């Protein structure tokens, strides 16, 4: 069952083949869930009002309204707030500039490879998580880091997560043939069980690790982890 923390996504494109492919790609990314698909501008606005998606993946070539007009209308007060990532075959600098002016957070060029879209979504999720966790920023550098996390391949890490320990966890998972528990991983890399679980859940949120319950004789599930 989808979790409430999932980032909800509306896909807007006039080509059903494209929307089906995008839906499959998005739903494979842990923490994201497609809640609607629209093949026209007016349908997109209606779906946004109905489903209140957190994120809209928006094509610019639509049969009734220009995609940029849809992006503009999505920012009206009567529409639920939504972030927009443009996915388009257009590469003109004027079009990219116009998309930015209308609030697009990112611009992906078709055809979009699965890996590129996945990394973009994970960067978006990391940025959104940090914005929600911070009531007030103490330094300009903290704000700069958040903006960089959206547009660079280096994902944002919370202060409680070190790059060295994160890599140690990934290396340990790569060395095992099957899945492991947080307790087993903690013993293998020399950290506490709580620390191992914190890093594992962080990597699950990033989409680099997957988890599944295993039920023992008592019927209580034990969470097992493995690299994706």
Secondary structure, 3 states (H helix, E strand, C coil): CCCCCCEEEEEECCCHHHHHHHHHHHHCCCCEEEEEEECCHHHHHHHHHHHCCCEEEECCCCCCCCHHHHHHHHCCCCCCCCEEEEEECCCCHHHHHHHHHCCEEEEEECCCCHHHHHHHHHHHHHHHHHHHHCCCCCCHHHHHHHHHHHHCCCCCCCCCCCHHHHHHHHHHHHHCCCCECHHHHHHHHCCCHHHHHHHHHHHHHHCCEEEEEEECCCCCEEEEEEEC
